[in-house]
């Protein structure tokens, strides 16, 4: 299993976390597409707390955290 955690505005219309079978996805781009998150909305993508790229491989037991850009001013 892998766990996917969404933060801030990415939770709108979605759950805050998901559990998926490891073999359902091979990388973060597949997760992003499945959850219908535009690539440009993702500012930080972590695997097990480490900054990674969306095309990096996902392994059993991984925890994926996805954060949007934070606005302000």
N, CA, C and O atoms as a GROMACS GRO file, in nm:
protein
  292
    1UNK      N    1   0.084  -0.119   0.000
    1UNK     CA    2   0.000   0.000   0.000
    1UNK      C    3   0.088   0.125   0.000
    1UNK      O    4   0.199   0.126   0.054
    2UNK      N    5   0.035   0.228  -0.062
    2UNK     CA    6   0.096   0.361  -0.052
    2UNK      C    7  -0.010   0.455   0.006
    2UNK      O    8  -0.130   0.435  -0.013
    3UNK      N    9   0.037   0.557   0.075
    3UNK     CA   10  -0.054   0.659   0.128
    3UNK      C   11  -0.025   0.790   0.057
    3UNK      O   12   0.091   0.828   0.040
    4UNK      N   13  -0.131   0.857   0.015
    4UNK     CA   14  -0.118   0.987  -0.051
    4UNK      C   15  -0.189   1.090   0.036
    4UNK      O   16  -0.308   1.075   0.066
    5UNK      N   17  -0.116   1.194   0.075
    5UNK     CA   18  -0.172   1.302   0.158
    5UNK      C   19  -0.176   1.430   0.076
    5UNK      O   20  -0.076   1.471   0.017
    6UNK      N   21  -0.292   1.493   0.075
    6UNK     CA   22  -0.309   1.621   0.006
    6UNK      C   23  -0.320   1.733   0.109
    6UNK      O   24  -0.371   1.711   0.219
    7UNK      N   25  -0.272   1.850   0.074
    7UNK     CA   26  -0.272   1.963   0.166
    7UNK      C   27  -0.336   2.086   0.105
    7UNK      O   28  -0.339   2.105  -0.017
    8UNK      N   29  -0.387   2.171   0.195
    8UNK     CA   30  -0.444   2.302   0.161
    8UNK      C   31  -0.548   2.292   0.049
    8UNK      O   32  -0.637   2.208   0.056
    9UNK      N   33  -0.538   2.375  -0.052
    9UNK     CA   34  -0.638   2.383  -0.158
    9UNK      C   35  -0.653   2.257  -0.241
    9UNK      O   36  -0.754   2.240  -0.310
   10UNK      N   37  -0.554   2.168  -0.237
   10UNK     CA   38  -0.566   2.043  -0.312
   10UNK      C   39  -0.672   1.950  -0.253
   10UNK      O   40  -0.714   1.855  -0.318
   11UNK      N   41  -0.714   1.978  -0.131
   11UNK     CA   42  -0.818   1.897  -0.067
   11UNK      C   43  -0.959   1.934  -0.113
   11UNK      O   44  -1.053   1.858  -0.089
   12UNK      N   45  -0.975   2.047  -0.178
   12UNK     CA   46  -1.108   2.090  -0.220
   12UNK      C   47  -1.163   1.991  -0.322
   12UNK      O   48  -1.105   1.972  -0.429
   13UNK      N   49  -1.273   1.929  -0.287
   13UNK     CA   50  -1.335   1.829  -0.374
   13UNK      C   51  -1.268   1.693  -0.371
   13UNK      O   52  -1.303   1.604  -0.448
   14UNK      N   53  -1.170   1.677  -0.281
   14UNK     CA   54  -1.097   1.551  -0.268
   14UNK      C   55  -1.084   1.517  -0.119
   14UNK      O   56  -1.108   1.602  -0.032
   15UNK      N   57  -1.046   1.395  -0.091
   15UNK     CA   58  -1.016   1.354   0.046
   15UNK      C   59  -0.882   1.412   0.088
   15UNK      O   60  -0.803   1.452   0.002
   16UNK      N   61  -0.855   1.416   0.219
   16UNK     CA   62  -0.725   1.467   0.262
   16UNK      C   63  -0.617   1.359   0.254
   16UNK      O   64  -0.498   1.391   0.248
   17UNK      N   65  -0.656   1.232   0.254
   17UNK     CA   66  -0.558   1.125   0.233
   17UNK      C   67  -0.625   1.006   0.167
   17UNK      O   68  -0.746   0.985   0.176
   18UNK      N   69  -0.542   0.928   0.099
   18UNK     CA   70  -0.588   0.810   0.025
   18UNK      C   71  -0.491   0.695   0.053
   18UNK      O   72  -0.372   0.716   0.077
   19UNK      N   73  -0.543   0.574   0.048
   19UNK     CA   74  -0.462   0.453   0.052
   19UNK      C   75  -0.484   0.382  -0.082
   19UNK      O   76  -0.597   0.359  -0.123
   20UNK      N   77  -0.375   0.348  -0.148
   20UNK     CA   78  -0.384   0.280  -0.277
   20UNK      C   79  -0.296   0.156  -0.276
   20UNK      O   80  -0.191   0.154  -0.211
   21UNK      N   81  -0.337   0.051  -0.348
   21UNK     CA   82  -0.247  -0.063  -0.366
   21UNK      C   83  -0.122  -0.017  -0.440
   21UNK      O   84  -0.130   0.066  -0.531
   22UNK      N   85  -0.008  -0.069  -0.402
   22UNK     CA   86   0.118  -0.027  -0.461
   22UNK      C   87   0.119  -0.043  -0.612
   22UNK      O   88   0.175   0.041  -0.683
   23UNK      N   89   0.058  -0.149  -0.662
   23UNK     CA   90   0.063  -0.175  -0.806
   23UNK      C   91  -0.034  -0.089  -0.887
   23UNK      O   92  -0.038  -0.102  -1.010
   24UNK      N   93  -0.112  -0.002  -0.823
   24UNK     CA   94  -0.205   0.082  -0.897
   24UNK      C   95  -0.134   0.196  -0.970
   24UNK      O   96  -0.178   0.240  -1.076
   25UNK      N   97  -0.024   0.243  -0.913
   25UNK     CA   98   0.051   0.356  -0.971
   25UNK      C   99   0.199   0.325  -0.969
   25UNK      O  100   0.249   0.257  -0.879
   26UNK      N  101   0.271   0.377  -1.069
   26UNK     CA  102   0.416   0.358  -1.069
   26UNK      C  103   0.491   0.488  -1.036
   26UNK      O  104   0.610   0.484  -1.003
   27UNK      N  105   0.421   0.604  -1.046
   27UNK     CA  106   0.486   0.732  -1.014
   27UNK      C  107   0.382   0.838  -0.978
   27UNK      O  108   0.261   0.814  -0.987
   28UNK      N  109   0.431   0.954  -0.937
   28UNK     CA  110   0.342   1.062  -0.895
   28UNK      C  111   0.257   1.121  -1.005
   28UNK      O  112   0.147   1.170  -0.978
   29UNK      N  113   0.306   1.119  -1.128
   29UNK     CA  114   0.224   1.171  -1.238
   29UNK      C  115   0.096   1.090  -1.254
   29UNK      O  116  -0.009   1.146  -1.283
   30UNK      N  117   0.105   0.959  -1.236
   30UNK     CA  118  -0.014   0.874  -1.246
   30UNK      C  119  -0.113   0.907  -1.134
   30UNK      O  120  -0.234   0.909  -1.156
   31UNK      N  121  -0.062   0.932  -1.014
   31UNK     CA  122  -0.148   0.972  -0.902
   31UNK      C  123  -0.214   1.106  -0.932
   31UNK      O  124  -0.334   1.123  -0.913
   32UNK      N  125  -0.133   1.201  -0.978
   32UNK     CA  126  -0.184   1.335  -1.010
   32UNK      C  127  -0.296   1.327  -1.113
   32UNK      O  128  -0.399   1.392  -1.097
   33UNK      N  129  -0.277   1.249  -1.216
   33UNK     CA  130  -0.379   1.234  -1.319
   33UNK      C  131  -0.505   1.168  -1.262
   33UNK      O  132  -0.616   1.211  -1.291
   34UNK      N  133  -0.488   1.064  -1.182
   34UNK     CA  134  -0.601   0.994  -1.123
   34UNK      C  135  -0.685   1.087  -1.035
   34UNK      O  136  -0.808   1.082  -1.037
   35UNK      N  137  -0.616   1.172  -0.959
   35UNK     CA  138  -0.685   1.265  -0.869
   35UNK      C  139  -0.725   1.395  -0.939
   35UNK      O  140  -0.782   1.485  -0.876
   36UNK      N  141  -0.697   1.406  -1.067
   36UNK     CA  142  -0.732   1.523  -1.148
   36UNK      C  143  -0.673   1.652  -1.090
   36UNK      O  144  -0.744   1.751  -1.071
   37UNK      N  145  -0.543   1.648  -1.063
   37UNK     CA  146  -0.472   1.765  -1.012
   37UNK      C  147  -0.382   1.817  -1.125
   37UNK      O  148  -0.293   1.745  -1.170
   38UNK      N  149  -0.405   1.940  -1.172
   38UNK     CA  150  -0.318   1.995  -1.276
   38UNK      C  151  -0.174   2.005  -1.225
   38UNK      O  152  -0.149   2.044  -1.111
   39UNK      N  153  -0.080   1.971  -1.311
   39UNK     CA  154   0.062   1.971  -1.273
   39UNK      C  155   0.107   2.106  -1.219
   39UNK      O  156   0.186   2.114  -1.126
   40UNK      N  157   0.056   2.213  -1.279
   40UNK     CA  158   0.098   2.348  -1.237
   40UNK      C  159   0.046   2.386  -1.098
   40UNK      O  160   0.092   2.485  -1.041
   41UNK      N  161  -0.047   2.310  -1.044
   41UNK     CA  162  -0.099   2.337  -0.909
   41UNK      C  163  -0.012   2.277  -0.800
   41UNK      O  164  -0.031   2.307  -0.682
   42UNK      N  165   0.085   2.192  -0.837
   42UNK     CA  166   0.170   2.125  -0.739
   42UNK      C  167   0.300   2.203  -0.722
   42UNK      O  168   0.375   2.222  -0.818
   43UNK      N  169   0.326   2.247  -0.599
   43UNK     CA  170   0.449   2.319  -0.570
   43UNK      C  171   0.553   2.229  -0.503
   43UNK      O  172   0.672   2.241  -0.529
   44UNK      N  173   0.506   2.139  -0.416
   44UNK     CA  174   0.596   2.050  -0.344
   44UNK      C  175   0.541   1.908  -0.352
   44UNK      O  176   0.423   1.883  -0.326
   45UNK      N  177   0.629   1.815  -0.388
   45UNK     CA  178   0.594   1.673  -0.397
   45UNK      C  179   0.698   1.595  -0.318
   45UNK      O  180   0.817   1.596  -0.352
   46UNK      N  181   0.654   1.529  -0.212
   46UNK     CA  182   0.745   1.455  -0.125
   46UNK      C  183   0.714   1.306  -0.127
   46UNK      O  184   0.598   1.266  -0.132
   47UNK      N  185   0.819   1.226  -0.123
   47UNK     CA  186   0.806   1.083  -0.099
   47UNK      C  187   0.881   1.055   0.030
   47UNK      O  188   1.002   1.077   0.039
   48UNK      N  189   0.809   1.007   0.130
   48UNK     CA  190   0.867   0.978   0.262
   48UNK      C  191   0.941   1.098   0.319
   48UNK      O  192   1.049   1.084   0.378
   49UNK      N  193   0.884   1.217   0.300
   49UNK     CA  194   0.939   1.339   0.357
   49UNK      C  195   1.054   1.400   0.280
   49UNK      O  196   1.112   1.500   0.324
   50UNK      N  197   1.089   1.343   0.165
   50UNK     CA  198   1.200   1.396   0.085
   50UNK      C  199   1.148   1.452  -0.046
   50UNK      O  200   1.063   1.391  -0.111
   51UNK      N  201   1.199   1.569  -0.084
   51UNK     CA  202   1.157   1.634  -0.207
   51UNK      C  203   1.194   1.546  -0.326
   51UNK      O  204   1.309   1.506  -0.341
   52UNK      N  205   1.096   1.515  -0.409
   52UNK     CA  206   1.116   1.426  -0.524
   52UNK      C  207   1.046   1.484  -0.647
   52UNK      O  208   0.978   1.586  -0.639
   53UNK      N  209   1.065   1.417  -0.760
   53UNK     CA  210   1.001   1.456  -0.885
   53UNK      C  211   0.880   1.367  -0.909
   53UNK      O  212   0.876   1.253  -0.864
   54UNK      N  213   0.781   1.420  -0.980
   54UNK     CA  214   0.658   1.344  -1.006
   54UNK      C  215   0.682   1.215  -1.084
   54UNK      O  216   0.601   1.122  -1.075
   55UNK      N  217   0.790   1.208  -1.160
   55UNK     CA  218   0.815   1.086  -1.238
   55UNK      C  219   0.904   0.985  -1.165
   55UNK      O  220   0.939   0.882  -1.222
   56UNK      N  221   0.941   1.014  -1.039
   56UNK     CA  222   1.018   0.917  -0.960
   56UNK      C  223   0.931   0.798  -0.924
   56UNK      O  224   0.810   0.812  -0.901
   57UNK      N  225   0.992   0.680  -0.920
   57UNK     CA  226   0.920   0.557  -0.889
   57UNK      C  227   0.863   0.557  -0.747
   57UNK      O  228   0.922   0.613  -0.654
   58UNK      N  229   0.748   0.492  -0.733
   58UNK     CA  230   0.682   0.474  -0.604
   58UNK      C  231   0.700   0.328  -0.563
   58UNK      O  232   0.692   0.238  -0.646
   59UNK      N  233   0.726   0.308  -0.432
   59UNK     CA  234   0.746   0.173  -0.382
   59UNK      C  235   0.646   0.143  -0.270
   59UNK      O  236   0.586   0.233  -0.212
   60UNK      N  237   0.630   0.016  -0.241
   60UNK     CA  238   0.541  -0.027  -0.134
   60UNK      C  239   0.578   0.041  -0.003
   60UNK      O  240   0.695   0.047   0.034
   61UNK      N  241   0.478   0.093   0.068
   61UNK     CA  242   0.499   0.158   0.196
   61UNK      C  243   0.529   0.305   0.188
   61UNK      O  244   0.540   0.371   0.292
   62UNK      N  245   0.543   0.360   0.068
   62UNK     CA  246   0.574   0.503   0.054
   62UNK      C  247   0.458   0.590   0.101
   62UNK      O  248   0.341   0.553   0.088
   63UNK      N  249   0.494   0.705   0.156
   63UNK     CA  250   0.397   0.808   0.192
   63UNK      C  251   0.424   0.927   0.101
   63UNK      O  252   0.533   0.985   0.104
   64UNK      N  253   0.324   0.962   0.019
   64UNK     CA  254   0.334   1.071  -0.077
   64UNK      C  255   0.262   1.193  -0.019
   64UNK      O  256   0.147   1.182   0.023
   65UNK      N  257   0.328   1.307  -0.016
   65UNK     CA  258   0.267   1.432   0.031
   65UNK      C  259   0.272   1.531  -0.083
   65UNK      O  260   0.376   1.553  -0.145
   66UNK      N  261   0.156   1.592  -0.110
   66UNK     CA  262   0.146   1.686  -0.222
   66UNK      C  263   0.092   1.820  -0.172
   66UNK      O  264  -0.015   1.826  -0.112
   67UNK      N  265   0.169   1.925  -0.197
   67UNK     CA  266   0.133   2.059  -0.152
   67UNK      C  267   0.117   2.154  -0.270
   67UNK      O  268   0.193   2.147  -0.366
   68UNK      N  269   0.018   2.243  -0.262
   68UNK     CA  270   0.005   2.346  -0.366
   68UNK      C  271   0.095   2.464  -0.334
   68UNK      O  272   0.151   2.473  -0.225
   69UNK      N  273   0.110   2.554  -0.431
   69UNK     CA  274   0.178   2.681  -0.405
   69UNK      C  275   0.095   2.759  -0.304
   69UNK      O  276  -0.028   2.756  -0.308
   70UNK      N  277   0.162   2.830  -0.215
   70UNK     CA  278   0.094   2.909  -0.114
   70UNK      C  279   0.096   3.054  -0.159
   70UNK      O  280   0.202   3.111  -0.184
   71UNK      N  281  -0.022   3.114  -0.169
   71UNK     CA  282  -0.032   3.252  -0.210
   71UNK      C  283  -0.033   3.346  -0.090
   71UNK      O  284  -0.055   3.303   0.024
   72UNK      N  285  -0.011   3.467  -0.116
   72UNK     CA  286  -0.014   3.565  -0.008
   72UNK      C  287   0.052   3.693  -0.054
   72UNK      O  288   0.102   3.702  -0.166
   73UNK      N  289   0.051   3.790   0.032
   73UNK     CA  290   0.117   3.911  -0.012
   73UNK      C  291   0.097   4.020   0.075
   73UNK      O  292   0.147   4.130   0.049
   0.00000   0.00000   0.00000
